[in-house]
Amino acid sequence: MKAIPHQYSFRFHNLGIGDIQLGKKPEQIPGMLPFPSYTGKHYFRVYPDAAHYHAFNGSARGTIEKDDPGIDLQHLLTGINENGFINRIFLYPLVPNEQLAWRLSQLYGEPLTGKAQSGEQNTWITESETEVTLFNPADNKTANTVISFRFFYDFSALKEYIIEGST
């Protein structure tokens, strides 16, 4: 009989979720592995290259509040800068949730909301000067819904660290 994998529960905060946070080295976080070793790597195209990414190897859930049922994550990826520190966090929910923006607003406050090229984007700037972004595609495809974290003034993290879903 195959063992059921352990599910990790991470609490959302201003720098990421749980121990997976901006400014930390992925090698310090249990369950993180280099992107080329990640079994789900074929779902993504990463820029500038795979060496700048790590992935969480396990079943993960993000919780917003103490009694929150959580958001099951299909993928949890991090970008690392040239010094090896996490500068982007990408969370891909397993199931689309129309209440996700509302739930994140309970923690981060009122978002800036706008239309993106192919969907809707909600953005929060935290007291820690972190930008938290929720992108929901217009067609509600689960794989394209993403929550990302970056330091607000880290423009290279915004412009150079990009993940695209591949088919």
Rosetta silent file (secondary structure, phi, psi, omega in degrees, C-alpha in Angstrom):
SEQUENCE: MKAIPHQYSFRFHNLGIGDIQLGKKPEQIPGMLPFPSYTGKHYFRVYPDAAHYHAFNGSARGTIEKDDPGIDLQHLLTGINENGFINRIFLYPLVPNEQLAWRLSQLYGEPLTGKAQSGEQNTWITESETEVTLFNPADNKTANTVISFRFFYDFSALKEYIIEGST
SCORE:     score description
SCORE:     0.000 S_00000001
   1 L     0.000  134.155 -178.901    0.000    0.000    0.000 S_00000001
   2 L   -78.600  134.507 -179.544    1.322    3.424   -0.968 S_00000001
   3 L   -72.886  143.604  176.634    1.784    5.879    1.905 S_00000001
   4 L   -77.841  127.219 -177.610   -0.221    9.103    1.824 S_00000001
   5 L   -66.889  146.847  178.507    2.212   12.027    1.497 S_00000001
   6 L   -68.723  137.677  177.323    2.394   14.472    4.375 S_00000001
   7 E  -102.052  128.867  178.515    0.694   17.799    3.687 S_00000001
   8 E   -92.354  136.078  178.301    2.500   20.918    4.819 S_00000001
   9 E  -113.345  121.856 -178.190    0.416   23.828    6.037 S_00000001
  10 E  -116.758  137.180  178.173    1.947   27.276    5.677 S_00000001
  11 E   -90.446  131.566  174.639    0.487   30.516    7.035 S_00000001
  12 E   -65.187  141.576  173.465    0.388   33.538    4.698 S_00000001
  13 E  -151.547 -173.786 -173.621    2.289   36.601    5.944 S_00000001
  14 L   -67.502  -22.029 -176.936    3.907   39.733    4.498 S_00000001
  15 L  -107.919    3.302 -179.579    7.033   37.971    3.174 S_00000001
  16 E   146.610 -137.364  176.413    5.457   34.798    1.760 S_00000001
  17 E  -135.026  128.926 -179.677    4.007   31.705    3.400 S_00000001
  18 L    54.395 -136.492  179.531    5.518   29.931    6.394 S_00000001
  19 L   -76.402  -11.039 -179.756    9.275   29.497    6.090 S_00000001
  20 E   -86.395   97.182 -173.880    9.118   30.124    2.342 S_00000001
  21 E  -141.508  154.766  178.869    9.783   33.826    2.336 S_00000001
  22 L   -57.313  140.575  177.508   11.479   36.579    0.402 S_00000001
  23 L    86.153   -1.582  179.165   15.118   37.111    1.332 S_00000001
  24 L  -101.700  155.165  175.713   15.690   33.548    2.530 S_00000001
  25 L   -87.392  131.522 -177.778   17.876   30.927    0.850 S_00000001
  26 H   -61.600  -26.692  179.135   15.840   27.964   -0.457 S_00000001
  27 H   -64.977  -20.000 -179.983   18.468   25.505    0.805 S_00000001
  28 H   -83.509   -4.504 -173.283   17.466   26.528    4.358 S_00000001
  29 L  -111.323  118.006  177.933   13.862   25.400    3.782 S_00000001
  30 L   -58.661  136.686  177.420   12.940   21.711    4.118 S_00000001
  31 L    94.024  -10.213  179.118   11.217   20.377    0.998 S_00000001
  32 E   -87.405  138.660  177.122   12.696   22.899   -1.462 S_00000001
  33 E  -140.436  156.963  179.320   14.703   21.501   -4.364 S_00000001
  34 E   -57.882  141.059 -176.453   16.301   22.934   -7.493 S_00000001
  35 H   -52.580  -42.486  179.953   13.773   23.406  -10.294 S_00000001
  36 H   -58.352  -21.854  178.985   15.535   20.984  -12.713 S_00000001
  37 H   -90.827   -6.325 -175.627   14.871   18.183  -10.157 S_00000001
  38 L   -76.197  129.413 -177.204   11.167   19.058   -9.751 S_00000001
  39 L   -67.822  -23.678  179.596    8.804   16.456  -11.252 S_00000001
  40 L   -91.944   12.113 -175.610    6.291   19.172  -12.280 S_00000001
  41 H   -61.484  -26.627 -177.456    8.864   21.225  -14.220 S_00000001
  42 H   -68.723  -11.688  177.748    7.332   20.255  -17.570 S_00000001
  43 H   -81.066   -8.678 -171.621    4.276   22.416  -16.734 S_00000001
  44 E  -133.708  152.395  165.453    6.352   25.607  -16.855 S_00000001
  45 E  -115.337  126.146 -176.108    8.752   27.693  -18.896 S_00000001
  46 E  -116.268  145.443  179.843   10.926   29.796  -16.599 S_00000001
  47 E  -130.614  138.069   13.254   12.991   32.902  -17.320 S_00000001
  48 L   -78.120  -31.573  174.601   15.841   33.788  -17.148 S_00000001
  49 L  -165.995  168.689 -175.056   16.639   30.042  -16.740 S_00000001
  50 H   -62.851  -26.222 -179.752   15.894   26.977  -14.603 S_00000001
  51 H   -65.652  -17.199 -179.691   18.987   27.538  -12.429 S_00000001
  52 H   -93.760   15.610 -176.850   17.240   30.617  -10.950 S_00000001
  53 E  -135.240  151.267  171.696   14.296   28.606   -9.566 S_00000001
  54 E  -130.738  160.339  178.855   13.443   26.172   -6.810 S_00000001
  55 E  -134.967  150.605  175.181   10.220   24.252   -6.184 S_00000001
  56 E   -84.348  126.261 -177.560    8.559   22.838   -3.103 S_00000001
  57 L  -102.004   83.544  179.984    8.491   19.063   -3.334 S_00000001
  58 L   170.122  175.866  178.992    5.432   18.075   -1.357 S_00000001
  59 E   -88.556  122.814 -174.091    1.766   18.649   -0.823 S_00000001
  60 E  -126.697  150.114  176.312    1.225   22.189    0.465 S_00000001
  61 E  -136.303  137.016  175.940   -1.649   24.283    1.747 S_00000001
  62 E  -105.043  129.870  177.743   -1.618   27.987    2.516 S_00000001
  63 E  -111.298  144.705 -176.476   -3.766   29.280    5.359 S_00000001
  64 L   -98.298  -44.193  179.350   -4.771   32.897    5.773 S_00000001
  65 L  -128.753  171.144 -175.304   -6.266   32.959    9.253 S_00000001
  66 L   -55.038  -45.131 -177.476   -6.275   30.650   12.265 S_00000001
  67 L   -96.932   13.965 -177.829   -9.578   28.957   11.396 S_00000001
  68 L   -70.069  135.600  178.122   -9.067   29.145    7.627 S_00000001
  69 L   -69.506  -18.809  175.963   -9.645   25.860    5.742 S_00000001
  70 L    96.102  165.539  178.874   -6.658   26.716    3.564 S_00000001
  71 E  -118.821  110.831  177.354   -5.807   26.906   -0.098 S_00000001
  72 E   -69.201  133.970 -176.942   -4.444   23.677   -1.523 S_00000001
  73 E  -106.302  132.677  176.664   -1.491   24.416   -3.782 S_00000001
  74 E   -80.891  -40.196  179.589   -0.758   22.558   -6.986 S_00000001
  75 E  -143.160  146.369  175.404    2.709   24.134   -7.365 S_00000001
  76 E  -136.301  109.793 -176.079    4.894   26.341   -5.193 S_00000001
  77 E  -120.725  150.488  175.278    7.887   27.853   -6.980 S_00000001
  78 E  -129.886  143.444  171.172   10.497   30.409   -5.971 S_00000001
  79 E   -97.362  144.370  177.400   12.852   32.552   -8.011 S_00000001
  80 E  -121.270  142.736  179.470   16.318   33.223   -6.621 S_00000001
  81 L   -81.189 -176.334 -176.135   18.534   36.192   -7.404 S_00000001
  82 L   -64.274  -18.564  177.509   22.225   36.088   -8.319 S_00000001
  83 L   -93.010    0.212  176.355   23.125   35.903   -4.598 S_00000001
  84 L    88.101   10.075  179.370   20.914   32.833   -4.049 S_00000001
  85 L   -96.825  145.335  179.115   18.155   34.574   -2.057 S_00000001
  86 E   -65.424  124.753  177.699   14.458   34.147   -2.842 S_00000001
  87 E  -119.894   -8.148  174.433   13.213   37.212   -4.710 S_00000001
  88 E  -145.315  144.345  173.604    9.904   35.839   -6.082 S_00000001
  89 E  -128.565  132.166 -179.670    7.382   33.343   -4.777 S_00000001
  90 E  -123.921  121.194  179.485    4.729   31.833   -7.058 S_00000001
  91 E  -114.381  127.141 -179.619    1.778   29.900   -5.625 S_00000001
  92 E  -113.398  103.731  179.803   -0.557   27.983   -7.934 S_00000001
  93 E   -61.004  145.713  179.437   -3.858   27.012   -6.241 S_00000001
  94 L   -72.278  -39.209 -176.905   -5.152   23.526   -6.971 S_00000001
  95 L  -122.892  133.620  177.194   -8.795   24.592   -7.253 S_00000001
  96 L   -62.933  145.651 -177.089  -10.074   27.930   -8.581 S_00000001
  97 L  -141.487  111.852 -178.660  -11.740   29.972   -5.886 S_00000001
  98 L   -65.259  -18.074 -179.350  -13.863   32.999   -6.634 S_00000001
  99 L   -91.912    3.103 -173.338  -13.436   34.098   -2.997 S_00000001
 100 H   -60.770  -44.861  179.084   -9.627   34.124   -3.138 S_00000001
 101 H   -61.997  -41.911  179.319   -9.269   37.921   -3.532 S_00000001
 102 H   -63.684  -42.980 -179.226  -11.706   38.475   -0.682 S_00000001
 103 H   -64.528  -42.781  178.202   -9.871   35.999    1.532 S_00000001
 104 H   -66.331  -31.724  177.674   -6.478   37.601    0.844 S_00000001
 105 H   -64.973  -26.168  177.586   -8.027   41.016    1.575 S_00000001
 106 H   -63.265  -28.613 -179.547   -8.808   39.790    5.088 S_00000001
 107 H   -97.137  -44.138 -170.823   -5.049   39.671    5.699 S_00000001
 108 H  -100.368   -6.365 -179.779   -3.599   42.330    3.395 S_00000001
 109 L    92.778 -165.373 -176.547   -6.389   44.939    3.272 S_00000001
 110 L   -73.753  128.106 -178.984   -8.080   46.483    0.256 S_00000001
 111 L   -86.425  162.419  163.870   -6.347   45.585   -3.062 S_00000001
 112 E   -85.401  127.588 -175.921   -5.743   47.628   -6.156 S_00000001
 113 E  -117.226  138.701  178.163   -7.853   45.853   -8.768 S_00000001
 114 E  -158.558  167.025  175.708   -7.454   45.998  -12.505 S_00000001
 115 E   -85.689  132.635  173.913   -7.835   44.149  -15.744 S_00000001
 116 E  -100.290  177.776 -176.049   -4.745   42.361  -16.968 S_00000001
 117 L   -53.243  -41.018 -177.202   -4.112   41.268  -20.535 S_00000001
 118 L  -135.002   34.707  179.693   -6.065   38.020  -20.141 S_00000001
 119 E   172.819 -152.785 -179.220   -7.768   38.236  -16.772 S_00000001
 120 E  -123.014  142.220 -178.686   -8.065   40.185  -13.552 S_00000001
 121 E  -126.098  132.665  173.322   -5.292   41.226  -11.189 S_00000001
 122 E  -115.034  135.876 -177.595   -5.496   42.204   -7.523 S_00000001
 123 E  -131.570  135.141  176.239   -2.447   43.766   -5.889 S_00000001
 124 E  -122.341  139.415  171.409   -1.670   44.485   -2.259 S_00000001
 125 E  -110.803  119.400 -175.179    1.325   46.427   -0.917 S_00000001
 126 L   -86.728  170.961  176.391    2.085   45.302    2.635 S_00000001
 127 L   -62.434  -22.633  178.511    3.627   47.215    5.519 S_00000001
 128 L   -85.828    9.805 -177.624    6.842   45.291    4.762 S_00000001
 129 L    58.428   40.249  174.158    6.901   46.884    1.280 S_00000001
 130 E  -105.919  139.294  174.811    6.102   43.549   -0.293 S_00000001
 131 E   -98.786  125.443  175.735    3.854   43.324   -3.318 S_00000001
 132 E  -112.823  125.037 -176.916    1.380   40.442   -3.239 S_00000001
 133 E  -124.145  135.320  173.320   -0.405   39.847   -6.542 S_00000001
 134 E  -115.350  121.203  175.717   -3.300   37.552   -7.377 S_00000001
 135 E  -112.563  124.006  174.452   -3.880   36.916  -11.069 S_00000001
 136 E  -114.559  120.620  178.816   -7.087   35.160  -12.132 S_00000001
 137 E   -68.341  152.727 -179.139   -7.373   34.332  -15.830 S_00000001
 138 L   -60.128  -33.600 -176.437  -10.547   35.319  -17.672 S_00000001
 139 L   -91.043    5.915  177.779  -11.298   31.685  -18.551 S_00000001
 140 L    56.948   34.273  172.859  -10.820   30.467  -14.923 S_00000001
 141 L   -72.402  128.678 -177.308   -8.198   27.860  -15.762 S_00000001
 142 H   -59.773  -45.631 -173.823   -6.808   26.612  -12.472 S_00000001
 143 H   -62.356  -22.432 -178.011   -3.217   26.263  -13.675 S_00000001
 144 H   -94.765   -8.736  174.782   -3.044   29.936  -14.619 S_00000001
 145 L   -73.567  128.971 -176.947   -4.307   31.320  -11.310 S_00000001
 146 E  -144.126  141.273  171.642   -1.237   32.515   -9.418 S_00000001
 147 E  -111.880  127.041 -179.398   -0.422   34.367   -6.217 S_00000001
 148 E  -127.802  153.610  178.411    3.021   35.958   -6.275 S_00000001
 149 E  -125.551  142.329  169.821    5.214   37.798   -3.791 S_00000001
 150 E  -159.654  157.317  172.476    8.141   40.164   -4.393 S_00000001
 151 E   -69.342  135.120 -173.348    9.723   43.129   -2.647 S_00000001
 152 L   -54.849  -38.678 -176.711    8.001   46.218   -4.068 S_00000001
 153 L   -90.663    3.833  179.888   11.248   47.939   -5.099 S_00000001
 154 L   -89.865   82.807 -176.035   12.849   44.836   -6.634 S_00000001
 155 H   -70.256  -29.110  177.076   12.188   45.649  -10.287 S_00000001
 156 H   -66.347  -35.078  176.657   14.505   42.922  -11.607 S_00000001
 157 H   -63.571  -34.938  179.831   12.350   40.359   -9.754 S_00000001
 158 H   -73.254  -45.036 -171.310    9.319   41.800  -11.526 S_00000001
 159 H   -92.343  -27.912 -172.893   10.768   42.062  -15.023 S_00000001
 160 H  -103.629  -21.499 -177.016   13.356   39.271  -15.232 S_00000001
 161 L  -104.844   97.448 -172.663   11.806   36.427  -13.188 S_00000001
 162 E  -126.655  138.832  175.467    8.877   35.176  -15.223 S_00000001
 163 E  -122.440  130.969  175.059    7.059   31.850  -15.253 S_00000001
 164 E  -118.230  139.080  173.734    4.768   30.811  -18.097 S_00000001
 165 E   -72.196  140.351  177.237    2.531   27.786  -18.046 S_00000001
 166 L  -117.776  158.882 -178.160    3.279   25.327  -20.842 S_00000001
 167 L  -109.824    0.000    0.000    1.021   22.740  -22.358 S_00000001
